């Protein structure tokens, strides 16, 4: 069954002095149903975070251009993109006299495979309908405490050290990268990549309800940003997200369903070329 990708990127500066996040959805330049989504949450003082986050997107785009779905491993693309961005961000410290750092979360969609990677606390979510299939685990101090059973997930949300990361791109140590993979996407699947400026205001179930209930990826993004801004009450962080909804692209479905707001590409049930 052919699958259409209804996709949208959204950002909001929040109540910060500048937008240091970056996000992108990048169709492969040679097509083949390959799409790379990236969200990077920059850190490092004035302009430093912008430098770092921009480098993550730039490196991912360059590596995607040389990626071959036939011969290259998806995790190699994702891991090398994060490691190369880390090296270049460290180098920029000497040229710009900044202390740039960034998180990174990436999703590579192919017709027969879904692969993802992350470093830091920007998250990856996979929903089927409104049910959570998978959510990445943050590389943060409080996430480690939750894993160890020392605090509950509810306590983590209000923990005073919830913003402390255990790893990032641009740090002294090589970035810790967590990789994941599943079989090809199905109609009804949706994927969310986002910075902590968004997910901090929602439970996993609430995110699933909004995305599944929205008529399009754009509507879902607008609803999520609007709700996060309302809950921030004038003290919100930068928000960045990418929403990708998998739709039935068969002729019969197109006759009965309105067109999506934004389409990033088309996946067929056959292998990518």
C-alpha positions as CSV (number, residue, x, y, z in Angstrom):
1,X,0.0,0.0,0.0
2,X,1.5,3.4,-0.9
3,X,1.9,5.8,2.0
4,X,1.9,9.6,1.8
5,X,3.8,11.6,4.4
6,X,2.0,14.6,5.7
7,X,4.7,16.5,7.4
8,X,5.2,19.9,9.1
9,X,8.0,21.7,11.0
10,X,7.0,24.3,13.5
11,X,9.0,26.7,15.8
12,X,8.3,29.4,18.3
13,X,10.8,31.6,20.1
14,X,8.9,31.3,23.3
15,X,9.9,33.9,25.9
16,X,13.6,33.7,25.3
17,X,15.7,36.5,23.7
18,X,16.4,34.4,20.6
19,X,15.5,31.2,18.9
20,X,18.4,28.8,19.3
21,X,16.6,25.6,18.1
22,X,16.7,24.4,14.6
23,X,14.4,21.9,12.8
24,X,14.1,20.5,9.3
25,X,12.4,17.8,7.2
26,X,14.7,16.8,4.4
27,X,13.5,14.6,1.5
28,X,16.3,12.7,-0.2
29,X,17.4,14.7,-3.3
30,X,17.1,11.5,-5.4
31,X,13.7,10.6,-4.0
32,X,13.1,6.9,-3.4
33,X,10.7,7.5,-0.5
34,X,13.6,8.5,1.9
35,X,13.0,11.4,4.3
36,X,15.2,12.7,7.1
37,X,13.7,14.7,10.0
38,X,16.0,16.6,12.4
39,X,15.5,18.7,15.6
40,X,18.4,20.3,17.4
41,X,18.2,22.3,20.6
42,X,21.1,24.7,20.8
43,X,22.8,25.8,24.0
44,X,25.7,28.0,24.8
45,X,24.8,31.6,25.5
46,X,24.0,34.3,23.0
47,X,24.4,33.0,19.4
48,X,26.4,30.0,20.7
49,X,23.3,27.7,20.6
50,X,22.4,28.9,17.2
51,X,25.8,28.0,15.8
52,X,25.6,24.5,17.2
53,X,22.0,23.8,16.2
54,X,22.6,25.1,12.7
55,X,25.6,22.8,12.3
56,X,23.5,19.8,13.2
57,X,21.0,20.5,10.4
58,X,23.8,21.4,7.9
59,X,25.7,18.2,8.6
60,X,22.6,16.0,8.4
61,X,21.6,17.6,5.1
62,X,25.1,17.0,3.6
63,X,25.3,13.4,4.7
64,X,21.8,12.7,3.4
65,X,22.8,13.8,-0.1
66,X,25.4,11.0,-0.3
67,X,23.3,8.4,1.4
68,X,22.3,5.4,-0.7
69,X,19.3,3.4,0.5
70,X,20.5,0.4,-1.4
71,X,24.0,0.2,0.0
72,X,24.3,2.3,3.1
73,X,23.2,1.4,6.7
74,X,20.7,4.0,8.1
75,X,22.3,3.9,11.5
76,X,25.6,4.8,9.9
77,X,24.1,7.9,8.4
78,X,22.5,9.0,11.7
79,X,25.5,8.2,13.9
80,X,28.0,9.8,11.6
81,X,25.8,12.9,11.3
82,X,25.8,13.4,15.0
83,X,29.5,12.6,15.5
84,X,30.6,14.9,12.6
85,X,28.4,17.7,13.9
86,X,29.9,17.3,17.3
87,X,33.4,17.6,15.9
88,X,32.5,20.7,13.9
89,X,30.7,22.3,16.8
90,X,33.8,21.9,19.0
91,X,35.9,23.4,16.3
92,X,33.6,26.4,16.0
93,X,34.4,27.2,19.7
94,X,37.9,28.4,18.7
95,X,36.7,30.5,15.7
96,X,33.7,32.2,17.4
97,X,34.8,32.4,21.1
98,X,31.5,30.9,22.1
99,X,30.7,27.7,24.0
100,X,28.2,26.1,21.6
101,X,26.4,22.8,22.4
102,X,23.3,21.1,21.0
103,X,21.1,18.2,21.4
104,X,20.1,16.2,18.3
105,X,17.2,13.9,17.4
106,X,16.9,12.4,13.9
107,X,14.4,10.2,12.1
108,X,15.2,8.4,8.8
109,X,12.1,7.2,7.0
110,X,12.4,4.5,4.3
111,X,9.6,2.4,2.8
112,X,10.8,-0.8,4.6
113,X,12.5,0.7,7.7
114,X,12.2,3.4,10.3
115,X,15.5,4.4,12.0
116,X,16.2,7.0,14.6
117,X,18.9,8.4,16.8
118,X,19.2,11.0,19.6
119,X,21.7,12.7,21.9
120,X,20.5,14.8,24.8
121,X,16.9,15.5,25.8
122,X,15.2,16.3,22.5
123,X,12.8,13.5,22.0
124,X,11.5,11.0,19.4
125,X,7.9,9.6,19.6
126,X,6.3,7.0,17.6
127,X,2.5,6.7,17.8
128,X,0.1,4.2,16.1
129,X,-3.2,6.0,16.1
130,X,-3.2,7.7,19.5
131,X,-1.3,4.9,21.3
132,X,2.4,5.3,22.1
133,X,4.6,2.7,20.4
134,X,8.0,4.1,21.5
135,X,9.5,7.1,23.2
136,X,13.2,7.9,23.5
137,X,14.8,8.1,26.9
138,X,16.5,11.4,27.7
139,X,20.2,11.6,28.3
140,X,19.6,13.7,31.4
141,X,20.2,13.6,35.2
142,X,16.6,13.2,36.1
143,X,15.9,10.5,33.5
144,X,18.8,8.5,35.0
145,X,17.2,8.9,38.4
146,X,13.9,7.6,37.1
147,X,15.6,4.6,35.4
148,X,17.3,3.8,38.7
149,X,14.0,4.0,40.6
150,X,15.1,6.9,42.8
151,X,12.3,9.3,41.6
152,X,9.1,8.9,39.8
153,X,8.4,10.3,36.3
154,X,6.0,12.8,38.0
155,X,8.8,13.9,40.3
156,X,11.1,14.3,37.3
157,X,8.9,16.9,35.7
158,X,9.4,19.3,38.6
159,X,12.9,18.3,39.7
160,X,15.2,21.3,40.3
161,X,17.9,19.6,38.2
162,X,15.7,18.5,35.3
163,X,17.7,20.6,32.8
164,X,21.0,18.9,33.5
165,X,22.2,16.9,30.5
166,X,24.6,13.9,30.7
167,X,25.8,14.4,27.1
168,X,25.5,16.8,24.2
169,X,27.1,17.7,20.9
170,X,30.1,20.1,21.4
171,X,31.0,18.8,24.8
172,X,34.4,17.7,26.1
173,X,33.4,14.0,25.8
174,X,32.2,12.2,22.6
175,X,28.4,12.4,22.5
176,X,26.3,9.5,23.7
177,X,24.1,8.3,20.9
178,X,21.1,6.0,21.3
179,X,19.9,4.3,18.1
180,X,16.6,2.6,17.4
181,X,14.9,0.9,14.5
182,X,11.6,-0.7,13.5
183,X,9.9,-2.1,10.5
184,X,8.5,0.2,7.8
185,X,5.8,2.7,8.7
186,X,2.1,1.9,8.4
187,X,-0.9,4.0,7.6
188,X,-2.0,5.5,10.9
189,X,1.5,5.8,12.3
190,X,2.8,9.2,13.3
191,X,6.2,10.5,14.5
192,X,7.1,13.5,16.6
193,X,10.5,15.0,17.1
194,X,10.7,17.9,19.5
195,X,12.8,19.9,21.9
196,X,12.0,20.1,25.7
197,X,10.4,23.4,25.1
198,X,7.4,21.4,23.8
199,X,7.3,18.0,25.5
200,X,7.7,19.5,29.0
201,X,4.0,20.5,28.9
202,X,2.5,17.2,27.8
203,X,2.1,13.6,28.9
204,X,2.8,11.0,26.3
205,X,-0.9,10.3,26.0
206,X,-1.8,13.9,25.5
207,X,0.7,14.2,22.6
208,X,-0.8,11.1,21.0
209,X,-4.4,12.4,21.3
210,X,-3.5,15.7,19.7
211,X,-1.6,14.3,16.8
212,X,-4.1,11.5,16.1
213,X,-7.0,13.8,16.4
214,X,-5.6,16.5,14.1
215,X,-6.7,16.6,10.5
216,X,-3.1,17.3,9.3
217,X,0.4,17.6,10.6
218,X,0.2,21.3,10.4
219,X,-2.9,21.4,12.5
220,X,-1.3,19.1,15.1
221,X,1.8,21.4,15.2
222,X,-0.3,24.5,15.7
223,X,-2.3,22.9,18.5
224,X,0.8,21.6,20.3
225,X,2.6,25.0,20.1
226,X,-0.5,26.9,21.1
227,X,-1.1,24.7,24.2
228,X,2.6,24.8,25.2
229,X,2.6,28.6,25.0
230,X,-0.6,28.9,27.1
231,X,0.9,26.6,29.8
232,X,4.2,28.4,29.8
233,X,2.5,31.6,31.2
234,X,5.1,33.9,30.0
235,X,8.2,31.8,30.8
236,X,8.4,29.4,27.9
237,X,11.6,28.0,26.3
238,X,12.2,27.8,22.6
239,X,9.9,25.3,20.9
240,X,10.8,23.2,17.9
241,X,9.1,20.2,16.5
242,X,8.6,18.0,13.4
243,X,5.3,16.1,12.9
244,X,5.0,13.3,10.3
245,X,1.7,11.5,9.8
246,X,1.5,8.4,7.6
247,X,-1.6,8.5,5.3
248,X,-3.1,6.1,2.8
249,X,-2.1,7.3,-0.7
250,X,-4.1,4.8,-2.7
251,X,-6.5,6.2,-5.3
252,X,-9.6,5.2,-3.3
253,X,-8.3,6.9,-0.2
254,X,-7.5,10.1,-2.1
255,X,-11.1,10.2,-3.4
256,X,-12.5,10.2,0.1
257,X,-9.9,12.2,2.0
258,X,-8.9,15.9,1.7
259,X,-5.3,16.6,0.8
260,X,-2.8,17.0,3.6
261,X,-1.6,20.4,4.5
262,X,2.0,19.6,3.6
263,X,3.5,16.5,2.0
264,X,7.1,15.7,2.4
265,X,7.2,12.7,0.2
266,X,5.7,9.4,-0.8
267,X,6.5,5.9,0.4
268,X,5.5,2.8,-1.5
269,X,5.4,-0.7,-0.2
270,X,8.3,-1.6,-2.5
271,X,11.9,-1.2,-1.5
272,X,13.5,2.3,-2.0
273,X,15.5,2.7,-5.1
